[in-house]
């Protein structure tokens, strides 16, 4: 979490982000009129509330309207150096939201919406717990990405794509069986992932990720091998 604070003699505005990456979604908390004012300024400057944290800090420090009304901004939680970029991070070091995007389970825009919905509950719930209550993503898939799954590593790494997707609740067994029948009867060889994508059951990104992901020492890594289109 990254929290920026703007203080005046009579009120405080908190700008909170639970995401990670070069650009993250900020949600504002405080007096409604002042929140609306700050949000409008940010949107006018950046076009959205999803911005680079370092650029947002610089803007809030220099904007004449903001400085005439507030002290700060001050970082009260998190670090811009950590939150501003996912470069050079391993998959296991990413936030859950970014893991979901990389895994193809949600898109960037869907993550922004989920983070916005999560913001009012961020003080009492973890993001993973919120997602489970939303029933938006299979519980087993969330636990897997958080490295909470207790499955045997060697057993998981030996499984093929279809088995992995069924075990994680992403595809049901009947859908997998239909896909395997299509694969067996095809005139030309087809990858199972391509068939599942064609059936609109998964995304190409999800097929690629779960074909390559491996477990080791309770960590997840993605095999860096060329994947045919």
Secondary structure as a PSIPRED ss2 file (coil, helix, strand):
# PSIPRED VFORMAT (PSIPRED V4.0)

   1 X C   1.000  0.000  0.000
   2 X E   0.000  0.000  1.000
   3 X E   0.000  0.000  1.000
   4 X E   0.000  0.000  1.000
   5 X E   0.000  0.000  1.000
   6 X E   0.000  0.000  1.000
   7 X E   0.000  0.000  1.000
   8 X C   1.000  0.000  0.000
   9 X C   1.000  0.000  0.000
  10 X C   1.000  0.000  0.000
  11 X C   1.000  0.000  0.000
  12 X E   0.000  0.000  1.000
  13 X E   0.000  0.000  1.000
  14 X E   0.000  0.000  1.000
  15 X E   0.000  0.000  1.000
  16 X E   0.000  0.000  1.000
  17 X E   0.000  0.000  1.000
  18 X C   1.000  0.000  0.000
  19 X C   1.000  0.000  0.000
  20 X C   1.000  0.000  0.000
  21 X C   1.000  0.000  0.000
  22 X C   1.000  0.000  0.000
  23 X C   1.000  0.000  0.000
  24 X E   0.000  0.000  1.000
  25 X E   0.000  0.000  1.000
  26 X C   1.000  0.000  0.000
  27 X E   0.000  0.000  1.000
  28 X E   0.000  0.000  1.000
  29 X E   0.000  0.000  1.000
  30 X C   1.000  0.000  0.000
  31 X C   1.000  0.000  0.000
  32 X H   0.000  1.000  0.000
  33 X H   0.000  1.000  0.000
  34 X H   0.000  1.000  0.000
  35 X H   0.000  1.000  0.000
  36 X H   0.000  1.000  0.000
  37 X H   0.000  1.000  0.000
  38 X H   0.000  1.000  0.000
  39 X H   0.000  1.000  0.000
  40 X H   0.000  1.000  0.000
  41 X H   0.000  1.000  0.000
  42 X H   0.000  1.000  0.000
  43 X H   0.000  1.000  0.000
  44 X H   0.000  1.000  0.000
  45 X H   0.000  1.000  0.000
  46 X H   0.000  1.000  0.000
  47 X C   1.000  0.000  0.000
  48 X C   1.000  0.000  0.000
  49 X C   1.000  0.000  0.000
  50 X E   0.000  0.000  1.000
  51 X E   0.000  0.000  1.000
  52 X C   1.000  0.000  0.000
  53 X H   0.000  1.000  0.000
  54 X H   0.000  1.000  0.000
  55 X H   0.000  1.000  0.000
  56 X H   0.000  1.000  0.000
  57 X H   0.000  1.000  0.000
  58 X H   0.000  1.000  0.000
  59 X H   0.000  1.000  0.000
  60 X H   0.000  1.000  0.000
  61 X H   0.000  1.000  0.000
  62 X H   0.000  1.000  0.000
  63 X C   1.000  0.000  0.000
  64 X H   0.000  1.000  0.000
  65 X H   0.000  1.000  0.000
  66 X H   0.000  1.000  0.000
  67 X H   0.000  1.000  0.000
  68 X H   0.000  1.000  0.000
  69 X H   0.000  1.000  0.000
  70 X C   1.000  0.000  0.000
  71 X E   0.000  0.000  1.000
  72 X E   0.000  0.000  1.000
  73 X E   0.000  0.000  1.000
  74 X E   0.000  0.000  1.000
  75 X E   0.000  0.000  1.000
  76 X E   0.000  0.000  1.000
  77 X E   0.000  0.000  1.000
  78 X C   1.000  0.000  0.000
  79 X C   1.000  0.000  0.000
  80 X H   0.000  1.000  0.000
  81 X H   0.000  1.000  0.000
  82 X H   0.000  1.000  0.000
  83 X H   0.000  1.000  0.000
  84 X C   1.000  0.000  0.000
  85 X C   1.000  0.000  0.000
  86 X C   1.000  0.000  0.000
  87 X C   1.000  0.000  0.000
  88 X C   1.000  0.000  0.000
  89 X C   1.000  0.000  0.000
  90 X C   1.000  0.000  0.000
  91 X H   0.000  1.000  0.000
  92 X H   0.000  1.000  0.000
  93 X H   0.000  1.000  0.000
  94 X C   1.000  0.000  0.000
  95 X C   1.000  0.000  0.000
  96 X H   0.000  1.000  0.000
  97 X H   0.000  1.000  0.000
  98 X H   0.000  1.000  0.000
  99 X H   0.000  1.000  0.000
 100 X H   0.000  1.000  0.000
 101 X H   0.000  1.000  0.000
 102 X H   0.000  1.000  0.000
 103 X C   1.000  0.000  0.000
 104 X C   1.000  0.000  0.000
 105 X C   1.000  0.000  0.000
 106 X C   1.000  0.000  0.000
 107 X C   1.000  0.000  0.000
 108 X H   0.000  1.000  0.000
 109 X H   0.000  1.000  0.000
 110 X H   0.000  1.000  0.000
 111 X H   0.000  1.000  0.000
 112 X H   0.000  1.000  0.000
 113 X H   0.000  1.000  0.000
 114 X H   0.000  1.000  0.000
 115 X H   0.000  1.000  0.000
 116 X H   0.000  1.000  0.000
 117 X H   0.000  1.000  0.000
 118 X H   0.000  1.000  0.000
 119 X H   0.000  1.000  0.000
 120 X H   0.000  1.000  0.000
 121 X H   0.000  1.000  0.000
 122 X C   1.000  0.000  0.000
 123 X C   1.000  0.000  0.000
 124 X C   1.000  0.000  0.000
 125 X C   1.000  0.000  0.000
 126 X C   1.000  0.000  0.000
 127 X H   0.000  1.000  0.000
 128 X H   0.000  1.000  0.000
 129 X H   0.000  1.000  0.000
 130 X H   0.000  1.000  0.000
 131 X H   0.000  1.000  0.000
 132 X H   0.000  1.000  0.000
 133 X H   0.000  1.000  0.000
 134 X H   0.000  1.000  0.000
 135 X C   1.000  0.000  0.000
 136 X C   1.000  0.000  0.000
 137 X C   1.000  0.000  0.000
 138 X C   1.000  0.000  0.000
 139 X H   0.000  1.000  0.000
 140 X H   0.000  1.000  0.000
 141 X H   0.000  1.000  0.000
 142 X H   0.000  1.000  0.000
 143 X H   0.000  1.000  0.000
 144 X H   0.000  1.000  0.000
 145 X H   0.000  1.000  0.000
 146 X C   1.000  0.000  0.000
 147 X C   1.000  0.000  0.000
 148 X C   1.000  0.000  0.000
 149 X C   1.000  0.000  0.000
 150 X C   1.000  0.000  0.000
 151 X C   1.000  0.000  0.000
 152 X C   1.000  0.000  0.000
 153 X H   0.000  1.000  0.000
 154 X H   0.000  1.000  0.000
 155 X H   0.000  1.000  0.000
 156 X H   0.000  1.000  0.000
 157 X H   0.000  1.000  0.000
 158 X H   0.000  1.000  0.000
 159 X C   1.000  0.000  0.000
 160 X C   1.000  0.000  0.000
 161 X H   0.000  1.000  0.000
 162 X H   0.000  1.000  0.000
 163 X H   0.000  1.000  0.000
 164 X H   0.000  1.000  0.000
 165 X H   0.000  1.000  0.000
 166 X H   0.000  1.000  0.000
 167 X H   0.000  1.000  0.000
 168 X C   1.000  0.000  0.000
 169 X C   1.000  0.000  0.000
 170 X C   1.000  0.000  0.000
 171 X C   1.000  0.000  0.000
 172 X C   1.000  0.000  0.000
 173 X H   0.000  1.000  0.000
 174 X H   0.000  1.000  0.000
 175 X H   0.000  1.000  0.000
 176 X H   0.000  1.000  0.000
 177 X H   0.000  1.000  0.000
 178 X H   0.000  1.000  0.000
 179 X H   0.000  1.000  0.000
 180 X H   0.000  1.000  0.000
 181 X H   0.000  1.000  0.000
 182 X H   0.000  1.000  0.000
 183 X H   0.000  1.000  0.000
 184 X H   0.000  1.000  0.000
 185 X H   0.000  1.000  0.000
 186 X C   1.000  0.000  0.000
 187 X C   1.000  0.000  0.000
 188 X C   1.000  0.000  0.000
 189 X C   1.000  0.000  0.000
 190 X C   1.000  0.000  0.000
 191 X C   1.000  0.000  0.000
 192 X H   0.000  1.000  0.000
 193 X H   0.000  1.000  0.000
 194 X H   0.000  1.000  0.000
 195 X H   0.000  1.000  0.000
 196 X H   0.000  1.000  0.000
 197 X H   0.000  1.000  0.000
 198 X H   0.000  1.000  0.000
 199 X C   1.000  0.000  0.000
 200 X C   1.000  0.000  0.000
 201 X C   1.000  0.000  0.000
 202 X C   1.000  0.000  0.000
 203 X C   1.000  0.000  0.000
 204 X H   0.000  1.000  0.000
 205 X H   0.000  1.000  0.000
 206 X H   0.000  1.000  0.000
 207 X H   0.000  1.000  0.000
 208 X H   0.000  1.000  0.000
 209 X H   0.000  1.000  0.000
 210 X H   0.000  1.000  0.000
 211 X H   0.000  1.000  0.000
 212 X H   0.000  1.000  0.000
 213 X E   0.000  0.000  1.000
 214 X E   0.000  0.000  1.000
 215 X E   0.000  0.000  1.000
 216 X E   0.000  0.000  1.000
 217 X C   1.000  0.000  0.000
 218 X C   1.000  0.000  0.000
 219 X E   0.000  0.000  1.000
 220 X E   0.000  0.000  1.000
 221 X E   0.000  0.000  1.000
 222 X E   0.000  0.000  1.000
 223 X C   1.000  0.000  0.000
 224 X C   1.000  0.000  0.000
 225 X C   1.000  0.000  0.000
 226 X C   1.000  0.000  0.000
 227 X C   1.000  0.000  0.000
 228 X C   1.000  0.000  0.000
 229 X C   1.000  0.000  0.000
